Amino acid sequence: MYSIIEQGGVQFKVTPGETVRVPLINASEGDEITIDRVLLLGADDNTCKIGTPVVDGATVTAKVVGHIKDRKVLVIKRKRRKDYRRKNGHRQPYTRLQIISINA
């Protein structure tokens, strides 16, 4: 069984036992969270249930494995012949989730 969920404005295809990286969630490490924004439920026998926009009563239970940061992204601004140069960067925070179960 698999499902497509929406978390933080991004859609993810998840299956039980899988670990996914989602935008930062305000939860501590080891907590179990319930995601109710399930857009699609698919089964192994090629049947699926599509939500409008979400599937009624469907949830995904996940465990917070940890919080991580992505690699550094550099933002460089420059104007030619004007001696204008700016260099900035940041590391985007993410949360690792381990999918425990999909509840239909």
N, C-alpha and C positions, 0 to 999 in steps of 0.2 A: 504494500500500500504506500502511496506517496501523496503529497499534498503541496499546493502552492500557497504560500503565506505572504502577507505583507507586513513588514516591520520597518519602521523608520522611513516610509515612503519608497522602499525598495522591495521587489518581489523575489522570493527564494523558493526553489523546489527542494523539498525536504523529505527524507524517509526516516523511519525509526532507527536509532543507533548512529545516525550521521552527526557530524560536528560542522556547524556553519558559523561564519563570521558576519555579524550584523552591526549596523550603526549602534553607537553607545546606548545602553539601557541603564537606567538608574536602579540597579539591583546589586546586592553584594554577592561575592563569590560563594557558590554552593546553594543559592536559592533556587527554588523551582518556580517557574513563571508559566502562565497560561496565555497563549496567543489566540485571540478569537477572530482575527482578521484572516480567515481561511477563504481563499478565492476559488479553489478547485480541490476536489477529492478524487483521486484515481485509485483503482484497484488493479490487481494483477491479471484479472480476466478481461482487460481492455474496456472496462466500463468507467465512466467518470461522472461526477456530479458537479456542475458548474453553478456558481453562485451569482446572484444579481444584486449587488456586487459581491456579497459574501454568502457562504453556505450557512443556512440556519442551523444552529445547534452544534456546529462543528468547531472543535478546538484542537490545539496542539500544545502538549505539555513539554517543556524544555527545562534543562538544568543549566545554570550559569557556570561555565567552566572557569572563565577568567576574563580580565580586561587587558587588551593589548593596544599597541599603537602601530600604525602602518609605517612604511618607510617614509623618509622625509621628501616632501614635495617642495621644489624651489620655485619661487615667484620672482621673476626678474623683469624690471621695467627699465627701458632705455630709450633715449631720444638721440638721434644722430646729430652730430655737430653742435650739440648744446651742453656737453659735459654733464648730462643728467643720467645717473645710474643708481638704481635702488635694487637691493637684493634682500629678499625675505623668504621665509620658509615656515612650514608647519608639519606636524605629524598628526594625521587623523586618528581619533580614538575609535576602537571597535570593541565589541563584546563577543566572546566565543560562547555559543550555545550548543549543548548536546541534546538532540531530539530524543525524548523518552518514548512518547506515544502520540498517536493520532487518534482522536476521539470523534467518531462520526455522529 
